[in-house]
Amino acid sequence: MGNNVNIDTYLSIMTSIITGSSARVEGVASIGMDNGSIMDKFSFNKSDKGIEVEITSNNQVIVSVVINVKYGYKIPELVSRLQDYIKKEIENTTHYSVKSINVNVVGVTFPS
């Protein structure tokens, strides 16, 4: 049971890291599926519904994150910056190495 608590704690920490990283990368509008709410566009709190983290048996991390991007940003460059930032933050904050970071862009938000 102690090991599961440790893994659950690290999963929670990594979800927070991913949420924070996404908020810091310019061009990311939100995490998760955008249901049209104004809060979806500006809130990074409780947005872990678009984040999945898996820890493999050899202590590597596989991340999947669903994002919406702001109009006007080059998606491949934005995704690359986000992947680099998430990888750096997870590896600097935990003892896990990152195996892969899958970023799925599901929408583009336009200025109001």
C-alpha positions as CSV (number, residue, x, y, z in Angstrom):
1,M,0.0,0.0,0.0
2,G,2.8,2.4,0.7
3,N,4.1,2.1,-2.8
4,N,0.7,2.9,-4.3
5,V,0.4,6.0,-2.0
6,N,3.8,7.1,-3.3
7,I,2.8,6.6,-6.9
8,D,-0.5,8.4,-6.4
9,T,1.4,11.3,-4.8
10,Y,3.8,11.5,-7.8
11,L,0.9,11.3,-10.3
12,S,-0.8,14.2,-8.5
13,I,2.5,16.2,-8.5
14,M,3.1,15.5,-12.2
15,T,-0.5,16.6,-13.0
16,S,0.2,19.8,-11.2
17,I,3.5,20.2,-13.0
18,I,1.8,19.7,-16.4
19,T,-1.0,22.1,-15.5
20,G,1.6,24.8,-14.5
21,S,3.8,24.2,-17.5
22,S,0.8,24.6,-19.8
23,A,-0.1,27.9,-18.2
24,R,3.5,29.2,-18.7
25,V,3.8,28.3,-22.4
26,E,2.6,31.2,-24.5
27,G,-0.1,30.2,-26.9
28,V,-1.8,27.5,-24.8
29,A,-5.4,28.6,-24.2
30,S,-6.6,25.8,-22.0
31,I,-6.2,22.1,-21.1
32,G,-9.0,19.6,-21.8
33,M,-12.0,19.8,-24.0
34,D,-13.3,23.3,-24.3
35,N,-17.1,23.4,-23.7
36,G,-17.4,27.0,-24.5
37,S,-17.4,28.4,-21.0
38,I,-15.4,31.5,-20.4
39,M,-13.7,29.8,-17.5
40,D,-12.3,27.1,-19.9
41,K,-10.3,29.8,-21.7
42,F,-8.6,31.4,-18.7
43,S,-8.6,28.8,-15.9
44,F,-5.9,26.2,-15.4
45,N,-7.4,25.1,-12.1
46,K,-9.2,21.7,-12.1
47,S,-8.1,21.2,-15.7
48,D,-6.5,17.8,-15.1
49,K,-9.4,16.2,-17.0
50,G,-7.3,16.6,-20.1
51,I,-4.1,15.1,-18.6
52,E,-3.1,11.4,-18.3
53,V,0.1,10.3,-16.7
54,E,1.3,6.7,-16.7
55,I,4.4,5.5,-14.8
56,T,5.9,2.4,-16.4
57,S,7.4,-0.5,-14.6
58,N,10.9,0.9,-15.3
59,N,10.1,4.3,-13.7
60,Q,9.5,6.2,-17.0
61,V,6.6,8.6,-17.4
62,I,4.3,8.7,-20.4
63,V,2.2,11.9,-20.5
64,S,-0.8,12.6,-22.7
65,V,-2.3,16.1,-22.6
66,V,-5.2,17.6,-24.5
67,I,-5.0,21.4,-25.2
68,N,-6.6,24.2,-27.0
69,V,-4.3,26.8,-28.6
70,K,-4.7,30.5,-29.1
71,Y,-5.2,31.6,-32.7
72,G,-2.1,32.9,-34.4
73,Y,0.4,30.5,-32.9
74,K,2.3,27.9,-35.0
75,I,1.0,24.6,-33.6
76,P,4.1,22.5,-34.2
77,E,6.4,25.0,-32.5
78,L,4.0,25.5,-29.6
79,V,3.6,21.7,-29.1
80,S,7.4,21.3,-29.1
81,R,7.9,24.1,-26.6
82,L,5.2,22.6,-24.3
83,Q,6.8,19.1,-24.6
84,D,10.3,20.4,-23.7
85,Y,9.0,22.4,-20.8
86,I,6.9,19.6,-19.3
87,K,9.9,17.1,-19.7
88,K,12.3,19.5,-18.0
89,E,10.0,20.2,-15.1
90,I,9.1,16.6,-14.5
91,E,12.7,15.4,-14.6
92,N,13.9,18.3,-12.4
93,T,11.2,17.8,-9.8
94,T,10.8,14.0,-9.6
95,H,13.1,11.0,-9.9
96,Y,11.3,9.8,-13.0
97,S,12.5,10.1,-16.6
98,V,10.1,11.0,-19.3
99,K,9.6,8.4,-22.0
100,S,7.1,10.4,-24.1
101,I,4.8,13.4,-24.1
102,N,1.8,13.2,-26.4
103,V,0.1,16.5,-27.0
104,N,-3.3,16.5,-28.7
105,V,-4.5,19.8,-30.0
106,V,-8.3,19.7,-30.0
107,G,-9.2,23.3,-30.8
108,V,-8.2,26.8,-31.5
109,T,-9.6,29.8,-29.5
110,F,-10.1,33.1,-31.2
111,P,-9.9,36.5,-29.6
112,S,-13.2,38.0,-28.5
